[in-house]
Amino acid sequence: MTTTLAALQKFFAAEAAYITEGTNFDAMGACLDPDVVMYQAEHLPYGGEWRGPDGIEKFMVAMSRTWGSLEFIEQRFVVDGETVVIYNRGRMLARATGRLLETSVMQLMTFRDGLIVEIRPFYLDTAAVLEALAEDRRTVR
């Protein structure tokens, strides 16, 4: 369990640094299994299925085009072997609109040999995400 939590903390710190500071992807990539896959909600600007470390890096490029900063306010972890449920409450700043969004995301992550092999995020309110990103709020609803 300690190894899994350490890997998660390293991953989330690297993710926040990538979005906020534009650091390189290497720290995040080191946490990923070669067969990693992420499933994002289809209707988000960075939605879809992202495969392999190269796919996750492309996702991060899309994510960092969308958001100018990412700050984790609260994180809770429930570990069951190589499966982890993470509650993330955070703040993100939309690049295009300058709006600050505080929201929550639950993630189901699976590990293999200490590396992340699957990521499934579940947003509390995707409409709020889209509203924060919309330059014309009338197009969201």
DSSP file (Angstrom, degrees, kcal/mol; ACC not computed):
  #  RESIDUE AA STRUCTURE BP1 BP2  ACC     N-H-->O    O-->H-N    N-H-->O    O-->H-N    TCO  KAPPA ALPHA  PHI   PSI    X-CA   Y-CA   Z-CA
    1    1 A M     >        0   0    0      0, 0.0     4,-2.5     0, 0.0     5,-0.2   0.000 360.0 360.0 360.0 -42.1    0.0    0.0    0.0
    2    2 A T  H  >  +     0   0    0      1,-0.2     4,-2.5     2,-0.2     5,-0.2   0.891 360.0  50.8 -60.7 -41.1    2.8    2.5    0.9
    3    3 A T  H  > S+     0   0    0      2,-0.2     4,-2.3     1,-0.2    -1,-0.2   0.912 110.7  49.1 -63.1 -43.0    4.4    2.0   -2.6
    4    4 A T  H  > S+     0   0    0      2,-0.2     4,-2.3     1,-0.2    -2,-0.2   0.923 112.5  47.0 -63.1 -45.3    1.1    2.6   -4.3
    5    5 A L  H  X S+     0   0    0     -4,-2.5     4,-2.7     2,-0.2     5,-0.2   0.899 111.5  51.1 -65.1 -40.0    0.4    5.8   -2.3
    6    6 A A  H  X S+     0   0    0     -4,-2.5     4,-2.2    -5,-0.2    -1,-0.2   0.907 110.6  49.2 -62.2 -41.3    4.0    7.1   -2.9
    7    7 A A  H  X S+     0   0    0     -4,-2.3     4,-2.4     2,-0.2    -2,-0.2   0.900 111.7  49.4 -64.3 -41.0    3.5    6.5   -6.6
    8    8 A L  H  X S+     0   0    0     -4,-2.3     4,-3.0     2,-0.2     5,-0.3   0.926 110.6  49.0 -64.3 -45.3    0.2    8.3   -6.6
    9    9 A Q  H  X S+     0   0    0     -4,-2.7     4,-2.2     1,-0.2    -1,-0.2   0.900 112.4  48.6 -62.3 -40.4    1.6   11.3   -4.7
   10   10 A K  H  X S+     0   0    0     -4,-2.2     4,-2.2    -5,-0.2    -1,-0.2   0.924 112.9  48.8 -62.8 -44.8    4.5   11.5   -7.2
   11   11 A F  H  X S+     0   0    0     -4,-2.4     4,-2.4     2,-0.2    -2,-0.2   0.939 112.8  45.6 -61.7 -49.7    2.1   11.3  -10.1
   12   12 A F  H  X S+     0   0    0     -4,-3.0     4,-2.4     2,-0.2    -1,-0.2   0.874 112.5  50.8 -66.5 -37.0   -0.3   14.0   -8.8
   13   13 A A  H  X S+     0   0    0     -4,-2.2     4,-2.2    -5,-0.3    -1,-0.2   0.916 112.5  47.3 -63.6 -42.2    2.6   16.3   -7.9
   14   14 A A  H  X S+     0   0    0     -4,-2.2     4,-2.3     2,-0.2    -2,-0.2   0.876 111.2  51.9 -66.9 -37.4    4.0   15.9  -11.4
   15   15 A E  H  X S+     0   0    0     -4,-2.4     4,-2.3     2,-0.2     5,-0.2   0.940 110.9  46.3 -63.7 -48.0    0.6   16.4  -13.0
   16   16 A A  H  X S+     0   0    0     -4,-2.4     4,-2.8     1,-0.2     5,-0.3   0.904 113.7  49.3 -61.7 -41.7    0.1   19.7  -11.1
   17   17 A A  H  X>S+     0   0    0     -4,-2.2     4,-2.5     2,-0.2     6,-1.1   0.892 109.4  52.3 -64.8 -39.8    3.6   20.9  -12.0
   18   18 A Y  H  X5S+     0   0    0     -4,-2.3     4,-1.0     4,-0.2    -2,-0.2   0.940 116.2  39.1 -61.3 -47.6    3.0   20.0  -15.7
   19   19 A I  H  <5S+     0   0    0     -4,-2.3    -2,-0.2     2,-0.1    -1,-0.2   0.941 126.5  34.1 -68.1 -48.3   -0.2   22.0  -15.9
   20   20 A T  H  <5S+     0   0    0     -4,-2.8    -3,-0.2    -5,-0.2    -2,-0.2   0.892 133.0  22.8 -79.1 -42.2    0.9   25.0  -13.7
   21   21 A E  H  <5S-     0   0    0     -4,-2.5    -3,-0.2    -5,-0.3    -2,-0.1   0.536  94.7-123.1-107.7  -8.8    4.6   25.3  -14.5
   22   22 A G     << +     0   0    0     -4,-1.0    -4,-0.2    -5,-0.8    -3,-0.1   0.779  50.0 167.3  71.3  25.8    4.9   23.6  -17.9
   23   23 A T        -     0   0    0     -6,-1.1    -1,-0.1     1,-0.1    -2,-0.0  -0.195  41.6 -84.7 -67.8 166.6    7.5   21.2  -16.7
   24   24 A N        -     0   0    0      1,-0.1     3,-0.5     4,-0.0     4,-0.3  -0.192  30.9-117.6 -73.9 168.7    8.3   18.2  -18.9
   25   25 A F  S >> S+     0   0    0      1,-0.2     4,-3.0     2,-0.1     3,-0.6   0.546  87.5  97.6 -82.8 -10.4    6.4   15.0  -18.9
   26   26 A D  H 3> S+     0   0    0      1,-0.3     4,-2.0     2,-0.2    -1,-0.2   0.845  81.0  52.0 -53.9 -43.0    9.2   12.7  -17.7
   27   27 A A  H 34 S+     0   0    0     -3,-0.5     4,-0.3     2,-0.2    -1,-0.3   0.889 115.7  41.6 -63.7 -38.7    8.1   12.7  -14.0
   28   28 A M  H X4 S+     0   0    0     -3,-0.6     3,-2.0    -4,-0.3     4,-0.3   0.932 111.7  55.2 -71.0 -45.9    4.6   11.7  -14.9
   29   29 A G  H >< S+     0   0    0     -4,-3.0     3,-1.5     1,-0.3    -2,-0.2   0.818  98.0  63.4 -57.2 -32.9    5.8    9.2  -17.5
   30   30 A A  T 3< S+     0   0    0     -4,-2.0    -1,-0.3     1,-0.3    -2,-0.2   0.670 100.2  54.4 -66.5 -16.0    7.9    7.4  -15.0
   31   31 A C  T <  S+     0   0    0     -3,-2.0    85,-3.0    -4,-0.3     2,-0.4   0.458  94.4  91.8 -93.5  -2.9    4.7    6.5  -13.1
   32   32 A L  E <   -a  116   0A   0     -3,-1.5    85,-0.2    -4,-0.3    79,-0.1  -0.771  69.9-131.8-107.7 137.9    3.0    4.9  -16.0
   33   33 A D  E >   -     0   0A   0     83,-3.0     3,-2.0    -2,-0.4    19,-0.1  -0.506  32.3-114.8 -71.3 148.2    2.9    1.3  -17.2
   34   34 A P  E 3  S+     0   0A   0      0, 0.0    -1,-0.1     0, 0.0    83,-0.1   0.785 118.1  49.5 -57.2 -26.1    3.6    0.9  -21.0
   35   35 A D  E 3  S+     0   0A   0     17,-0.1    82,-0.1    16,-0.1    -2,-0.0   0.180  82.4 145.7 -97.7  16.8    0.0   -0.4  -21.4
   36   36 A V  E <   -     0   0A   0     -3,-2.0    16,-3.7    80,-0.2     2,-0.3  -0.177  25.3-172.9 -57.9 145.0   -1.6    2.5  -19.5
   37   37 A V  E     -aB 118  51A   0     80,-1.1    82,-2.3    14,-0.2     2,-0.4  -0.998   8.6-162.9-140.1 139.5   -5.0    3.7  -20.7
   38   38 A M  E     -aB 119  50A   0     12,-2.6    12,-2.8    -2,-0.3     2,-0.6  -0.975   5.5-156.4-122.7 137.4   -7.1    6.7  -19.5
   39   39 A Y  E     - B   0  49A   0     80,-2.3     2,-0.3    -2,-0.4    10,-0.2  -0.941  15.9-176.8-115.2 109.2  -10.8    7.1  -20.1
   40   40 A Q  E     - B   0  48A   0      8,-3.1     8,-1.4    -2,-0.6     2,-0.1  -0.761  42.3 -85.5-103.3 151.7  -12.0   10.8  -20.0
   41   41 A A    >   -     0   0    0     -2,-0.3     3,-1.7     6,-0.2     5,-0.1  -0.348  41.2-131.1 -55.0 127.7  -15.6   11.9  -20.4
   42   42 A E  T 3  S+     0   0    0      1,-0.3     5,-0.3     5,-0.2    -1,-0.1   0.800  99.1  56.0 -56.3 -37.5  -16.2   12.2  -24.2
   43   43 A H  T 3  S+     0   0    0      3,-0.1    -1,-0.3     5,-0.0    -2,-0.1   0.461  84.8  98.4 -84.8   1.5  -17.7   15.7  -24.2
   44   44 A L  S X  S-     0   0    0     -3,-1.7     3,-2.3     1,-0.1    -4,-0.1  -0.544  88.9-112.2 -80.0 154.8  -14.8   17.4  -22.4
   45   45 A P  T 3  S+     0   0    0      0, 0.0    -1,-0.1     0, 0.0    -3,-0.0   0.764 122.6  37.2 -58.7 -23.9  -12.2   19.3  -24.6
   46   46 A Y  T 3  S+     0   0    0     -5,-0.1    17,-0.1    17,-0.0    -6,-0.1  -0.045  95.5 137.2-114.3  27.5   -9.7   16.6  -23.6
   47   47 A G    <   +     0   0    0     -3,-2.3     2,-0.2    -5,-0.3    -5,-0.2  -0.230  28.4  59.8 -75.2 163.2  -12.2   13.7  -23.7
   48   48 A G  E    S-B   40   0A   0     -8,-1.4    -8,-3.1     2,-0.1     2,-0.5  -0.715  87.7 -42.9 120.7-168.4  -11.7   10.3  -25.1
   49   49 A E  E     -B   39   0A   0     -2,-0.2     2,-0.5   -10,-0.2   -10,-0.2  -0.883  46.4-166.4-105.2 127.8   -9.5    7.3  -24.6
   50   50 A W  E     -B   38   0A   0    -12,-2.8   -12,-2.6    -2,-0.5     2,-0.4  -0.969   8.8-164.1-119.9 120.8   -5.8    7.9  -24.2
   51   51 A R  E  >  -B   37   0A   0     -2,-0.5     4,-1.2   -14,-0.2   -14,-0.2  -0.864  44.8  -3.3-116.3 139.6   -3.4    4.9  -24.6
   52   52 A G  H  > S-     0   0    0    -16,-3.7     4,-2.3    -2,-0.4     3,-0.3   0.212  94.2 -69.3  73.4 163.0    0.2    4.4  -23.6
   53   53 A P  H  > S+     0   0    0      0, 0.0     4,-2.3     0, 0.0    -1,-0.2   0.859 136.2  55.4 -56.3 -35.7    2.5    6.9  -22.1
   54   54 A D  H  > S+     0   0    0      2,-0.2     4,-2.1     1,-0.2    -2,-0.2   0.900 108.0  48.6 -64.0 -39.6    2.5    8.8  -25.4
   55   55 A G  H  X S+     0   0    0     -4,-1.2     4,-2.3    -3,-0.3    -1,-0.2   0.902 110.7  49.9 -65.5 -41.4   -1.2    9.0  -25.3
   56   56 A I  H  X S+     0   0    0     -4,-2.3     4,-2.4     2,-0.2    -2,-0.2   0.885 109.4  52.2 -65.5 -37.4   -1.2   10.3  -21.7
   57   57 A E  H  X S+     0   0    0     -4,-2.3     4,-2.0    -5,-0.2    -2,-0.2   0.913 109.2  49.3 -64.6 -40.6    1.4   12.9  -22.7
   58   58 A K  H  X S+     0   0    0     -4,-2.1     4,-2.3     2,-0.2    -2,-0.2   0.889 109.7  52.6 -63.5 -38.8   -0.9   14.0  -25.6
   59   59 A F  H  X S+     0   0    0     -4,-2.3     4,-3.0     1,-0.2    -2,-0.2   0.925 107.9  51.0 -59.5 -44.5   -3.8   14.2  -23.0
   60   60 A M  H  X S+     0   0    0     -4,-2.4     4,-2.7     2,-0.2    -2,-0.2   0.856 107.5  52.8 -64.9 -34.8   -1.6   16.4  -20.8
   61   61 A V  H  X S+     0   0    0     -4,-2.0     4,-1.5     2,-0.2    -1,-0.2   0.944 112.9  44.4 -62.7 -47.0   -0.9   18.7  -23.7
   62   62 A A  H  X S+     0   0    0     -4,-2.3     4,-1.2     1,-0.2    -2,-0.2   0.902 114.3  50.0 -63.2 -41.5   -4.6   19.0  -24.3
   63   63 A M  H  X S+     0   0    0     -4,-3.0     4,-2.9     1,-0.2     3,-0.3   0.909 110.5  49.0 -63.8 -43.1   -5.3   19.5  -20.6
   64   64 A S  H  < S+     0   0    0     -4,-2.7    -1,-0.2     1,-0.2    -2,-0.2   0.737 106.7  56.0 -74.8 -20.6   -2.6   22.2  -20.2
   65   65 A R  H  < S+     0   0    0     -4,-1.5    -1,-0.2    -5,-0.2    -2,-0.2   0.806 115.2  40.7 -70.7 -29.9   -4.0   24.0  -23.3
   66   66 A T  H  < S+     0   0    0     -4,-1.2    29,-2.3    -3,-0.3    30,-0.5   0.892 118.8  41.4 -84.5 -44.8   -7.3   24.1  -21.4
   67   67 A W  E  <  -C   94   0A   0     -4,-2.9    27,-0.2    27,-0.2    -1,-0.2  -0.880  54.6-164.5-114.4 138.2   -6.3   24.8  -17.9
   68   68 A G  E    S+     0   0A   0     25,-4.0     2,-0.3    -2,-0.4    26,-0.1   0.656  78.1  12.6 -92.5 -19.3   -3.6   27.3  -16.7
   69   69 A S  E     -C   93   0A   0     24,-0.7    24,-1.4   -48,-0.0     2,-0.4  -0.993  55.4-162.6-154.9 155.9   -3.3   25.9  -13.2
   70   70 A L  E     +C   92   0A   0    -54,-0.3     2,-0.4    -2,-0.3    22,-0.2  -0.968  11.9 178.4-142.0 121.6   -4.2   22.9  -11.1
   71   71 A E  E     -C   91   0A   0     20,-2.6    20,-2.5    -2,-0.4     2,-0.6  -0.989  21.3-142.8-127.6 124.6   -4.2   22.9   -7.3
   72   72 A F  E     +C   90   0A   0     -2,-0.4    18,-0.3    18,-0.2     3,-0.1  -0.780  20.2 176.1 -86.4 120.6   -5.2   19.9   -5.2
   73   73 A I  E    S+     0   0A   0     16,-2.6     2,-0.3    -2,-0.6    17,-0.2   0.830  70.1   6.4 -88.9 -39.9   -7.0   21.2   -2.1
   74   74 A E  E     -C   89   0A   0     15,-2.1    15,-2.9     2,-0.0     2,-0.4  -0.997  61.4-177.6-147.8 138.0   -7.9   17.8   -0.7
   75   75 A Q  E     -C   88   0A   0     -2,-0.3     2,-0.4    13,-0.2    13,-0.2  -0.998   1.5-175.1-138.0 136.2   -7.1   14.2   -1.7
   76   76 A R  E     -C   87   0A   0     11,-1.9    11,-2.6    -2,-0.4     2,-0.4  -0.989   9.8-158.1-128.8 140.7   -8.3   11.0   -0.1
   77   77 A F  E     -C   86   0A   0     -2,-0.4     2,-0.5     9,-0.2     9,-0.2  -0.960  11.6-170.7-123.8 133.7   -7.1    7.6   -1.1
   78   78 A V  E     -C   85   0A   0      7,-2.4     7,-2.5    -2,-0.4     2,-0.5  -0.980  18.4-163.8-120.4 115.7   -8.8    4.2   -0.6
   79   79 A V  E     +C   84   0A   0     -2,-0.5     2,-0.3     5,-0.2     5,-0.2  -0.869  19.4 172.4-108.7 129.8   -6.4    1.4   -1.5
   80   80 A D  E >   -C   83   0A   0      3,-3.2     3,-1.7    -2,-0.5     2,-0.4  -0.811  68.0 -67.3-132.0  90.6   -7.4   -2.2   -2.2
   81   81 A G  T 3  S-     0   0    0     -2,-0.3   -77,-0.1     1,-0.3    -1,-0.1  -0.512 118.3 -11.8  65.5-118.5   -4.4   -4.1   -3.4
   82   82 A E  T 3  S+     0   0    0     -2,-0.4    29,-3.2    -3,-0.1     2,-0.4   0.210 122.3  87.5-100.1  14.4   -3.5   -2.6   -6.8
   83   83 A T  E <   -CD  80 110A   0     -3,-1.7    -3,-3.2    27,-0.2     2,-0.4  -0.950  55.8-176.2-114.9 134.2   -6.8   -0.7   -7.1
   84   84 A V  E     -CD  79 109A   0     25,-2.9    25,-3.0    -2,-0.4     2,-0.5  -0.992  16.7-157.0-132.8 135.5   -7.1    2.8   -5.7
   85   85 A V  E     -CD  78 108A   0     -7,-2.5    -7,-2.4    -2,-0.4     2,-0.5  -0.955  19.2-165.8-106.9 129.4  -10.1    5.2   -5.5
   86   86 A I  E     -CD  77 107A   0     21,-2.6    21,-2.4    -2,-0.5     2,-0.7  -0.963  14.3-156.5-121.6 128.7   -9.0    8.8   -5.2
   87   87 A Y  E     -CD  76 106A   0    -11,-2.6   -11,-1.9    -2,-0.5     2,-0.5  -0.923  19.5-173.7 -98.6 117.8  -11.2   11.7   -4.1
   88   88 A N  E     -CD  75 105A   0     17,-2.6    17,-2.6    -2,-0.7     2,-0.5  -0.960  12.1-176.5-114.5 124.4   -9.7   14.9   -5.5
   89   89 A R  E     +CD  74 104A   0    -15,-2.9   -16,-2.6    -2,-0.5   -15,-2.1  -0.987  29.4 146.8-113.2 128.1  -11.0   18.3   -4.7
   90   90 A G  E     -CD  72 103A   0     13,-2.7    13,-2.2    -2,-0.5     2,-0.4  -0.912  45.0-114.9-152.6 176.5   -9.2   21.0   -6.5
   91   91 A R  E     -CD  71 102A   0    -20,-2.5   -20,-2.6    -2,-0.3     2,-0.4  -0.966  25.5-176.0-120.6 136.8   -9.0   24.3   -8.3
   92   92 A M  E     -CD  70 101A   0      9,-2.6     9,-3.2    -2,-0.4     2,-0.6  -0.993  17.0-143.4-132.9 141.0   -8.4   24.8  -11.9
   93   93 A L  E     -CD  69 100A   0    -24,-1.4   -25,-4.0    -2,-0.4   -24,-0.7  -0.917  19.7-133.1-106.8 119.2   -8.0   28.1  -13.8
   94   94 A A  E  >  -C   67   0A   0      5,-3.0     4,-2.1    -2,-0.6   -27,-0.2  -0.545   8.8-151.4 -72.7 126.4   -9.4   28.1  -17.4
   95   95 A R  T  4 S+     0   0    0    -29,-2.3    -1,-0.1    -2,-0.3   -28,-0.1   0.937  90.9  44.8 -63.4 -48.2   -6.9   29.6  -19.8
   96   96 A A  T  4 S+     0   0    0    -30,-0.5    -1,-0.2     1,-0.2    37,-0.1   0.834 128.3  23.7 -70.3 -33.8   -9.4   30.9  -22.4
   97   97 A T  T  4 S-     0   0    0     35,-0.2    -1,-0.2     2,-0.1    -2,-0.2   0.650  90.1-131.1-109.2 -18.6  -11.9   32.5  -19.9
   98   98 A G     <  +     0   0    0     -4,-2.1     2,-0.3     1,-0.3    -3,-0.1   0.573  56.4 147.5  75.4   8.2   -9.8   33.2  -16.8
   99   99 A R        -     0   0    0     33,-0.5    -5,-3.0    -5,-0.1     2,-0.5  -0.569  44.0-137.7 -81.1 140.8  -12.5   31.5  -14.7
  100  100 A L  E     -D   93   0A   0     -2,-0.3     2,-0.5    -7,-0.2    -7,-0.2  -0.851  18.6-163.9 -97.1 127.8  -11.5   29.6  -11.6
  101  101 A L  E     -D   92   0A   0     -9,-3.2    -9,-2.6    -2,-0.5     2,-0.5  -0.954   9.2-167.8-115.5 126.4  -13.3   26.3  -11.0
  102  102 A E  E     +D   91   0A   0     -2,-0.5     2,-0.3   -11,-0.2   -11,-0.2  -0.970  33.3 138.8-109.0 122.9  -13.4   24.5   -7.8
  103  103 A T  E     -D   90   0A   0    -13,-2.2   -13,-2.7    -2,-0.5     2,-0.4  -0.893  44.3-113.0-152.5 176.7  -14.7   21.0   -8.2
  104  104 A S  E     -D   89   0A   0     -2,-0.3    20,-2.6   -15,-0.2    21,-0.4  -0.936  19.6-172.9-124.0 146.6  -14.3   17.3   -7.3
  105  105 A V  E     -DE  88 123A   0    -17,-2.6   -17,-2.6    -2,-0.4     2,-0.4  -0.996  11.4-152.7-136.9 129.4  -13.3   14.3   -9.3
  106  106 A M  E     -DE  87 122A   0     16,-2.7    16,-3.4    -2,-0.4     2,-0.4  -0.849  18.6-164.7 -95.9 139.7  -13.3   10.7   -8.2
  107  107 A Q  E     -DE  86 121A   0    -21,-2.4   -21,-2.6    -2,-0.4     2,-0.6  -0.982  16.9-155.4-128.3 139.9  -10.8    8.5   -9.9
  108  108 A L  E     -DE  85 120A   0     12,-2.1    12,-2.0    -2,-0.4     2,-0.4  -0.966  24.6-178.5-107.5 118.4  -10.5    4.7  -10.1
  109  109 A M  E     -DE  84 119A   0    -25,-3.0   -25,-2.9    -2,-0.6     2,-0.4  -0.947  14.0-157.7-123.6 141.4   -6.8    3.8  -10.8
  110  110 A T  E     -DE  83 118A   0      8,-2.1     7,-3.5    -2,-0.4     8,-1.5  -0.944   9.6-159.9-117.9 138.6   -5.3    0.4  -11.3
  111  111 A F  E     - E   0 116A   0    -29,-3.2     2,-0.3    -2,-0.4     5,-0.2  -0.810   9.6-169.8-114.3 154.7   -1.7   -0.4  -10.8
  112  112 A R  E >  S- E   0 115A   0      3,-2.5     3,-1.6    -2,-0.3    -2,-0.0  -0.940  79.6 -13.8-142.8 122.7    0.6   -3.2  -11.9
  113  113 A D  T 3  S-     0   0    0     -2,-0.3     3,-0.1     1,-0.3   -31,-0.0   0.862 130.2 -51.9  54.1  39.3    4.1   -3.7  -10.5
  114  114 A G  T 3  S+     0   0    0      1,-0.2     2,-0.3   -81,-0.0    -1,-0.3   0.505 118.0 106.2  80.8   4.3    3.9   -0.2   -8.9
  115  115 A L  E <  S- E   0 112A   0     -3,-1.6    -3,-2.5   -83,-0.0     2,-0.4  -0.887  77.0-105.6-118.6 149.4    2.9    1.6  -12.2
  116  116 A I  E     +aE  32 111A   0    -85,-3.0   -83,-3.0    -2,-0.3    -5,-0.3  -0.567  38.6 168.1 -74.0 126.8   -0.4    3.1  -13.2
  117  117 A V  E     +     0   0A   0     -7,-3.5   -80,-1.1    -2,-0.4     2,-0.3   0.605  64.6  23.2-113.3 -20.4   -2.1    0.9  -15.8
  118  118 A E  E     -aE  37 110A   0     -8,-1.5    -8,-2.1   -82,-0.2     2,-0.4  -0.985  55.5-171.5-151.2 139.0   -5.6    2.4  -15.9
  119  119 A I  E     +aE  38 109A   0    -82,-2.3   -80,-2.3    -2,-0.3   -10,-0.2  -0.994   6.0 175.6-131.8 125.0   -7.2    5.7  -15.0
  120  120 A R  E     - E   0 108A   0    -12,-2.0   -12,-2.1    -2,-0.4     2,-0.3  -0.858  12.3-166.3-130.2  96.8  -10.9    6.3  -14.9
  121  121 A P  E     - E   0 107A   0      0, 0.0     2,-0.5     0, 0.0   -14,-0.2  -0.609   5.3-163.6 -84.7 144.9  -12.0    9.8  -13.7
  122  122 A F  E     - E   0 106A   0    -16,-3.4   -16,-2.7    -2,-0.3     2,-0.2  -0.956  14.7-145.0-128.4 109.7  -15.5   10.6  -12.7
  123  123 A Y  E     - E   0 105A   0     -2,-0.5     3,-0.4   -18,-0.2   -18,-0.2  -0.501   8.7-143.0 -79.0 139.9  -16.3   14.4  -12.6
  124  124 A L  S    S+     0   0    0    -20,-2.6     2,-0.2     1,-0.3    -1,-0.1   0.900  94.5   7.1 -63.9 -41.2  -18.8   15.7   -9.9
  125  125 A D     >  +     0   0    0    -21,-0.4     4,-1.4     1,-0.1     3,-0.3  -0.709  58.8 175.7-149.6  89.4  -20.2   18.2  -12.4
  126  126 A T  H  > S+     0   0    0     -3,-0.4     4,-2.6    -2,-0.2     5,-0.2   0.808  85.4  62.0 -66.8 -27.6  -19.1   18.2  -16.0
  127  127 A A  H  > S+     0   0    0      1,-0.2     4,-2.4     2,-0.2    -1,-0.2   0.901 102.7  50.0 -63.6 -39.3  -21.5   21.0  -16.8
  128  128 A A  H  > S+     0   0    0     -3,-0.3     4,-2.2     2,-0.2    -1,-0.2   0.875 109.6  51.8 -65.7 -36.7  -19.6   23.2  -14.4
  129  129 A V  H  X S+     0   0    0     -4,-1.4     4,-1.3     2,-0.2    -2,-0.2   0.953 112.3  45.1 -62.1 -49.6  -16.3   22.3  -16.1
  130  130 A L  H  X S+     0   0    0     -4,-2.6     4,-1.5     1,-0.2    -2,-0.2   0.864 111.5  53.2 -64.2 -36.8  -17.8   23.2  -19.5
  131  131 A E  H  < S+     0   0    0     -4,-2.4    -1,-0.2     1,-0.2    -2,-0.2   0.906 106.7  51.9 -65.5 -41.2  -19.3   26.4  -18.1
  132  132 A A  H  < S+     0   0    0     -4,-2.2   -33,-0.5     1,-0.2    -1,-0.2   0.821 115.6  42.9 -62.8 -29.9  -15.9   27.5  -16.8
  133  133 A L  H  < S+     0   0    0     -4,-1.3     2,-0.3    -5,-0.1    -1,-0.2   0.693  89.9 103.3 -88.9 -21.1  -14.4   26.9  -20.2
  134  134 A A     <  -     0   0    0     -4,-1.5     3,-0.3    -3,-0.2     6,-0.0  -0.467  52.4-162.8 -73.8 124.4  -17.1   28.4  -22.3
  135  135 A E  S    S+     0   0    0     -2,-0.3     2,-0.6     1,-0.3    -1,-0.2   0.822  94.0  38.9 -72.1 -30.2  -16.3   31.8  -23.7
  136  136 A D  S >  S-     0   0    0      1,-0.1     3,-2.2    -3,-0.0    -1,-0.3  -0.924  77.2-162.1-118.7 102.8  -20.0   32.3  -24.4
  137  137 A R  G >> S+     0   0    0     -2,-0.6     3,-1.3     1,-0.3     4,-0.7   0.709  83.5  72.2 -61.1 -20.8  -21.8   30.8  -21.4
  138  138 A R  G 34 S+     0   0    0      1,-0.2    -1,-0.3     2,-0.2     3,-0.1   0.735  90.0  61.0 -66.4 -20.5  -25.1   30.7  -23.4
  139  139 A T  G <4 S+     0   0    0     -3,-2.2    -1,-0.2     1,-0.2    -2,-0.2   0.608  94.7  64.6 -81.9 -10.3  -23.6   27.8  -25.5
  140  140 A V  T <4        0   0    0     -3,-1.3    -1,-0.2    -4,-0.3    -2,-0.2   0.903 360.0 360.0 -81.0 -42.8  -23.2   25.5  -22.4
  141  141 A R     <        0   0    0     -4,-0.7    -1,-0.2    -3,-0.1    -2,-0.1   0.442 360.0 360.0 -96.9 360.0  -26.8   25.0  -21.3
